[in-house]
Amino acid sequence: MAITSSSLLLPAGHPLHRVQRIAIGVGGLGILASVILGFADSAQLLRSYLVAWLFWTGATLGCLALLMINHVTGGAWGVVIRRALEAGARNLPVMGLLFVPIALGLGGLYEWAQPEHVQHDELLQHKATYLNVPFFLGRTVFYFVVWTLVAWGLVRWSTRQDERPDPATDRMELISRGGLVLLGLTMTFAFIDWAMSLEPHWFSTIYGVIWMGGSALTAFAVVIPVAALFALREPTRGLVKREQVHDLGKLLLAFVILWTYFNLSQFLIIWAANLPEETGWYLKRLRGGWQYLALVLVVFHFALPFLVLLSRPLKRDPRRLAIIALVLLAVRFLDVFWLVTPAFSPGRLTVHPLDLTTLLAVGGSWVWLFVRNLEGRPLLPLRDPSLPVLS
């Protein structure tokens, strides 16, 4: 039977549709619970929402980054997950809209957005040229406009490639070359704005890189289970080979190591320098119960995934690799929680029900849109020269 675009559309009985229905139900319950709990503690609602939004925005940007990396470097590993990466990247406009509650509550999140703090803090006064509400909001709008335009261009030419490979393949590579430079710069400034400026007296030159590496790892953790379904279920069963699954497992291991390297580099440099204005950031995260969460990250974000992913048979097994990816996805949220929440609760580890409900609210909506973005297009780019079975 000939493979055509229509034969590779997402079928009605595909497991992803069941995931979509579960996601919208979970998301709806998360929204309802967040609203109810938020009436009792609106400040906590805003803080928890920020953590959830940062996590899922990181996943979205990670999809865009991996998409462009594959267009530049080539390889069948990216072709089998391209539609999933595109589906994630297409959520960028929605994540931009979901920034609105944060924009409305800046004064409750950021010290530099509170005039009463700025007027008594000389350092914040010096930083006011950059850290002020209009410029902050303007930068955020600029980030999302740039990211959305890049994602739109890549999806547009990817769709055209299904009809005519040339010049679509070259155009996507050209967009990705410039797009990766733009993404690296804008993601650095974005996460400095959104996360690091929660503690404006502290700074790190590698902070943006840590978020970039973590976001790419989050994206892999999202799309690998989708690739596993592609490998095991029709209509893509037999088209996604174990070699491509193995490549994804190797890349997952590589990004686990990369995340560890970035974080360890920052920690060793700051801890060895032993400067009070720098070590204070880590002291907040290594006391009052936060040290136990740090230990969880060391074990489940690096040690265990590293050891498990050394296994070649596991990396070639779609089911087991998907389980590892889903575990890493959960641990990725714990990492974001550990990075952000101590800015609001430095004395002791605090976990609020809103931390879970906002995660489910944003995540359920994100997954529902993700699956919807997969509909109406072939699940694999038929005419890409890197797709071995069809090239």
N, C-alpha and C positions, 0 to 999 in steps of 0.2 A: 504494500500500500504506500503510495507517495505521501511524503510529508509536506503539508501545506500550512499556510498561516491559520486557516480556519480550524485545522485539526489540532493545533497547539493552543487554542483558547482555553481558559480556565473552565472546566466542565461543571455542570450544576451540582454533581455529587462529590466534588473534590473536598477533602478534609479542611482546606483553607476556608471554605464557606462556613463550616461548623465553628472554626476558630473565630471567624468574623462575627457570627451570632453571639458567641460567648463573650467576645470583646465588647460589643455594644451593650450587652446586658450588664457586664461588670462595670463598664464605664458609666452607665446610667446610675447604677447603685452607688458608685464612688462619688459622682456629682451630688446626688441626693444626700448622702451621708456627710459630705464635706460642707454643704450648705447648712445642714442642721447643726453640725458641730461648730461651724464657723460663727453662728450667732452667739455662742457662749464665749468664744475666744477668737476674735477677728484677727488679732495680731499673729496668733499661732497659725491661723489659716493661711495668711500671707506668706509666712516663713516656710511652711510645709509646701505650699504651692510653688514657691521659688525653687526648692530642691527638685520637685517632680518635673517642673518645666525645664530646668537645666539638664536633667538626665535625658529626657526625651528629645530635647533640642540637640544634645550631643549625639544621640543615636542618628538623628536626621542628617546632621552635618557629617558624621562618620560615613554614612551611605554615599553622600556626595563625594567625599574625599576618595573612598575606595573606587568609586565609579571612574573618577578621573585618573587615578593611579593605573587602573587597568587599561584605559584608553591610551595612555602614554607608554606603558611597558608591554602591553599585549599579554597573551596567555589565555588558555581555555578556562582557567579557574575563574576569571572574571566574567566570561561569557555566560556561564551557567547560572550565575547569580545577578546578571546585569539587570534583568527585569525587576528583581527584588530590590536591588540598589536604587534603581530609578523610582520604584514605588515609594521607597523611604524618602528619597530626595524631593519627590513631589509634595511631601507634607510640609515643606518649608513655609509656604504662604500661611498655612494654618498655624504653625508654631509662631509666626510673626503676629498673627491676630491674638493668640493666646498670651502674648506678652502684655496686652493691654491691662489686665489686673495688676501686674507688677508695676507698670508705668503709673497707674493711679495710686499705688501705695508706696511710692519710692521713699517718702518720709518715714514710713514705719520700718523700712529695711536698712537704709543706708545712712550712716552718720553724716556724711558730707551733704546729704539732702535736707538736713535739719538745721536751719539758720541759727538756732540757739546753741548748737554744738560748734558750728563753724566760728562764731564770733568769739568763743573762748578757747579756740584751738589754733595756735599759730601755724602748725603744719598744714591743717586743712585749709587755712586761708591762702597759703602758698600754692596749694593744689587746686584751688577753686577755679583757675582758668580752664583746667581740664575737667575736673569733677564738679560739674554744675548740671542742674536738671535739663535745661534746653539742649546743651551740647550732648549730654548723655543720650537723650531721646533721639536727637538727630543722628548720632552715630548708629544707634540700633536700627533705625529706619534704613540707613545707608547699607548696613550689613545685610539685612534681609532682602533689599532690592538687588544687591549684587549677587547674592547666593541664588535667589530665585531666577534671575536672568540666566545665570550659568546653567542651572538645572534645566530650565526651559529649553535652552539651546541644545543641550545634550540629548534630552528626550525627543525633541523635534527631529534631530538628525538620525537618532537611533531608529525612529519610526520610518524615516525615509530609507534607511539602509535595508529594511525588509523588502522594499521594492527595487532599489538600485544601490548596490554596494558603493559605487563611486559616483560622486565624490564624498559620500556621507562618512565613510571610514576616516578619511583624511581630515574632514572638518571636525569630527569629534576629537581627534588627537590634537588638532590645533587649538580648539577651545580648552581642552584639558591642560595643555601646557601653560597657557596664561592663567587658566582658572586655578590651578594648584598654587601658583604664586599669590594670587589674590586671596585664596582661601587661607593660606598660611598666615598672611598678614592680618586679615580681618578676624580670623578665629582667635589669634593671639590677643588682639585688642578687645574683642568681644568678651572673652572670659575674664580678662583683667577687669573690664567694666562690670560685668554681671556678678562675678564671684570674688575676685581678689579685693575689689574696692569695698566689700563688706567690712574689711579690716584695713582701712586706708593708711594706717601707720606702718603696715608691713608690706614688703614687696619681695618678689623673686623673679629673676630674669628667665627662669625655665618654667614658670607657672603655666603659661599658655601652651607650651609644648606638652606638658603633662596632660592637659585637657584634650589636646589634639590626639595624642596617643590613646588615651582612654576612650575617646569618642569613636575612633576607628575600631577599637576592640569591641565596644558596645555594638557597633554596626555588624561586625562579624558574628557576634553572639545572636543577633536578630536574624540575619539572612542564612546562616548555616542550617538551622532547622527547616527553613523553607527549601533550601537546596536538597536536604535529605528527603523531603516530601517529593520533590521533583524526581529524585533518583528512584523512589520506591513506588510512586503512583503514576497512573496514566493521566495525561497523554504523553508525559515526558520520560516515562520509565524506559530505560534502554538508551536514551539519548544522553543522560547524565551518567558518565562512567565513574567507576571507582577511582580512576586516576585523578579526575577533577575533585572528587570528595577528599582524596588523600592530599591534594594540593591545598585545599581549604583548611584541612587539619594542620598542615605544616605552617600555613600563614597564621592560624589562630595561635599556635605555639610561639611563633616569632613575635606577635604583638603582645602576648603575655610577658615575654622576656623584655620587650621594648618598654612596656609600662613599668616594669620593675626597675629597669635601668634608669629611666627618667626620675622616678620617685626616690630611688636610692641616691642618685647623684645630688638631688636637691637636699636630702636629709644630711648626707655626709658633709657637704660644703657648709651648710648652715650650722650643724652641730659642732663641727671642728672649729669654725670661726668663733663660736661661743660669744656672739654679740647679743646683748639683751634685747635690742630692738628686732632681732631676727629670730632668736630661739623662742621667744614668747609665743609665736604661732604654733610651734610644735608642743610647747608645754601645755597649751590648752587642749591639745589632742592626745596627750599622753598622761593625763591625770583625770581623776574623778570618774573613772569607768570608761573613758574614751580609749584608754590603753588596751582594753579587752577587744574593742572593735578593731583597733589597729592590728592586734594579733590575729583576729579572724581574717583580715585582709592579707596578712603575710602568708597564712596557711592556705586559704581558699582562693586567693587571687593570684598567688604565685606558686607556692610549694607543691600543692596537690595537682593543679592543672599542668604544671611543668613535668612532674613525674608521669602522670597519666598519658599526656600527649606525646611522650617519647615512644609510646607503643605504636609500631607501624600498623598492626592489624586493627587497632582501635580507630586510627585516623582513616582507614579505608572502609569502616563500617558506618554507614549513614545514621543508623539509629543511635549507636553509642556516642558518636560525635555530636549529634544533636542534643543529647542529654548533657554532655559536658558544656556545650554552648549555652544551654538554658541555665545551668548552674552559674556559669560565668556572668550571664545577664543579670541574675539576682545579686551577685556579689558586686557587679559594677554599680548598682544602685547604692549599695552600702558604702562604696568608695566615695561616690558623690555626696552622700549623707555625711560621711566623715570629714570631707573637705569643707563643707558649707556650714552645717549646723552648729559646730562649736563657736562660730562667730556670734551666735545668739545665746548659746548656753555653754560658756567656757568652764564653768565650775564643776559641772557633773554631766554625765551622760543622761539625756532625757529623750524618751521616745513617746510621741503623742499619737493617738489614733488618727489624727489628721495626716500624719506622715504617710500612712497607708492609704487612706481614702483619696487623697489628692494624687498619689501615684497611680491608683487604679482609675481615677477619673480621667487624667491626661492620657495614661497608657491605653485604656480601653478605646478612647477616641482615636488615638494614633494607630492602633492595630486595625481598627475598623476601616479607617481611611487607607491604610497600607494595602489591605486585601482588595479594597475597591479599586485602587490604582493598578492592580494587577489584571483587572478585568478588561476585556475588550481588545487586548493585544496578545500576540503570541508569547507564550511563557519563555521562549528562547528566541534570540535574534537569528533568524534562519540563515541570513546571508552573510553573517560575519565570518571572515576568513579564518578566525581562530577556533571556530567550532569544528572539531575534527570530523565528526560523523557526517557533516553535511558539506564540508569544504572540498 
